[in-house]
Structure formats: structure tokens, C-alpha cells
């Protein structure tokens, strides 16, 4: 089974915010591949599960809030016996412009508290990730920027990034390695 975890914050006030970029990607995959509604798991997450091209896929949205995402990811991986190689985390990235997508197989959190939590709970920095650029704030605080929504000018570039991230993830589900994907998409 492949597990794709989108990071974000649960609650309608966070819908469509920059920090919920990971949620938006897994929601788009669930719609496009008709995996049904996200429902509560026995752990601190909601998930949509189904088959994509003969491969079982679980799309996950932690319900712990961003800063404690690892608390949801680790128990789900343990319960479903998901290998680290079969996990991808989808998150926003302040250090890239809106519209940019970058795949990585390892690395530090880069200051991202959701990734920091997952690294802590998994005990490793070596896991696959797809990062979507949300850019640095032009004015105001980082918190207000990440919890804000994309401007009408930014939205087309972000929507294109979601489509690219989805394509990369589906290619991964179909059997391409993350190294192959990094060469193709980065």
C-alpha cells in the first residue's frame, strides 16, 4: 500500500490557505480518482482509500493540526505496516515561489513544523516529500501569510502546481522511483 499524507490544518477557517497545500493535493487526487470522501480513522487522521491502477492507495489528512502531524502519521504507518519507501508527505514551502514543485527523498525540516514533527516521530529525515511553493510574505508576518489564502493572481500558478504534484504522485503509484521523478519534475 502507498500512503500519501497531505499536511494542513483541520477546520473550515483553514480551508484553501497556503499552509493547507498538502490537503489540497490529496483532496484533488481523491476527486480525480474517485476514492470517495475522507473519513475518520482509528488514529488522528481522516483518510480516503482505494485502488489506483491496481495499487492500493491511502490518502491521509492528519487531524492533529500542522505542528503535530507526526502524531498521526507514525501510528497509521505502524498499523497498516507501511514501509518508509511507500510514504510520501506533501507540504507547503516558503522558500519556493508559488507554482513551483520540488520532490525530495530526504532532508531537514527547513523550519516547517509539520515536517519537523514527522521527522521526530519517524526518527529519520529519510522519507519522500513533495513540496509546493507558497513564497515568502511581501509584507506582514509569516504566520498570517501561511494561514492566508492565495491571491487571485497567485491562484492559477498554485492550481498548476497541484496538477504537477498530482501527476508526479500518480507516476510514483504506477511504479516510478522517486529518483526518476526528481529527474523528471525538479
N, C-alpha and C positions, 0 to 999 in steps of 0.2 A: 504494500500500500504506500502511496505517495501522500505526504502531508504538506499542504501549503498553508502557512499561517500568515494572515494579513494583520498588521498591527494597527491599533487605533484605540479610541475611547468609546465605550458604550454610552448611549443616550442621545436623544434627538438633538440636543443642543450642540453636539459634536458632529452631526451628520454633515458630510461634504466639506469638512475642514481639511486643511493641509495635512495635519497630523494623522488623519484617517485615510491617507493614501493607500495603505495596505488593505484596509477594509474594502475600499472601492474596487481594488483589483480583484479580490476574491469574490466579491458580490457580482462583478461583471462576468467572471468565469462561470459562476453558478447560474446566472441568467442564460448565457450563451450556450452552455452545455446541459441546461435543464436539470440541474442537480437538486432542484426543489428549494424549499425555504430553509433557512438556518434554524436549527432547533437546539435546545439545551442538551448538553452532555452531562455525564455524572460528575464532571470536573468543571472548573471555572471558565467555561467557553461555550460558544454556540458553534455548530458545525453543519455543513451540508456535505453529504457523502453520496458518491455514485461512481459509475463507470465512465471513463473517457478512453475510447479506442482500446477497450479490453483491459484497462488498468484501473484498479480501484483507487479513487482519489478522495481525500478528506480535506475540505476547505474549512479553515478554523479562524474564528474571531474570538480572542480572549475577552472575557468579561471582567477582568481584574483592573482595568484601566492600564494605560500605556506603561507606566513606571514599574509595574509588577507582572509583566507579560510572562516571564519565565515560570511563574507560579502556576500558570495554566498549561504551558507548553510541555514541560517536563512530565507531569503525571499522564497526560494524553499519550505522549511518546511511549512511556513505560507500559501503560495499559494495553495499547494497540501494538506493542513491540515494533515500533517504527525505528529503523536504523537511521543514524545521523545522515547517511548518504541519501535517504529518502525524505529529507526535510528541507523545505525552503521557507525562509522568512521574507516577507515583503514589507518594506518600511519606507518612510519618507527620508529625505536627506537635504539638510540645509546648505550643504556645501556644493550643490549642483543646481544649475538653472532649471526653472520649470520646463518640463518637456524632455529632460534628459533621463535616460535609464542606464543603470550600471549593474552588472552582475558580478558577484564576488563569491569565492569559496571559503574565505576566512578573513580575519582581521579584527581590530579593536572595535569598540562601540562607536567611536567618532563622536562621543558626547551624547549619543542617542540613548535615552534612559530605558526604552523598551529593549533595545539590543543589549544594553548593559545587564538588564535583569535576566535575559535569556542566557547570556554568557555565564552569569553567576550560577543559575540553576542547572545548566548543562555541564558546567565545569570545563568548557572548552570554547575557543574562539573559532574553531574549525567547523563551520556549517555554512551551507549555501544561502545566499541572500540576493534579493532583487531590490534595488534602491531606486526610488523615483525622486527626482529633483523638485524641491519646493522653493529654492532660492532663499537668500538672507533677507531680512526685512530692510526696506529702504528707509523707513522711519518707524519708531515705536519699538516695543520690546520683542524679544524672541518669542516669549510666551504668547503674546497677543497675535504675533504673526502665525505661529504654528496652529493656534486654535482659531485662526480666521479662515475665511473662505477665499477661494481663488477669485481674482478679479475677472470681469468679462473678457479682458484682453489676454489673461493667462489661461483661461479655461480650455480653449482649443488645443493649446500645446500640451496641457495636462491630459486631456482626453486622448490625444495621440500617444502619450507615454503609457497610459493604461493599456491601450491596444497593443503596443510593443511588448510591454511586460507580460500581458496575457499570451501573446504568440510565443514568447520565449519559454514561458512556463508550460505551455501545451507541447512545445517541441521537447522539453525535458520529460514530460509524462510519456511522450512517444518514444523515448529511449536515447535521446541525445545527451551526451555528458555535459556537465557544467563547463568544463574546459572548452568544448566545442562551441557551446552557447556564448561564452565570454568572447571568443574569437569572432563570432558572428554578430553579436549585439553591442559589444562595448565600443 
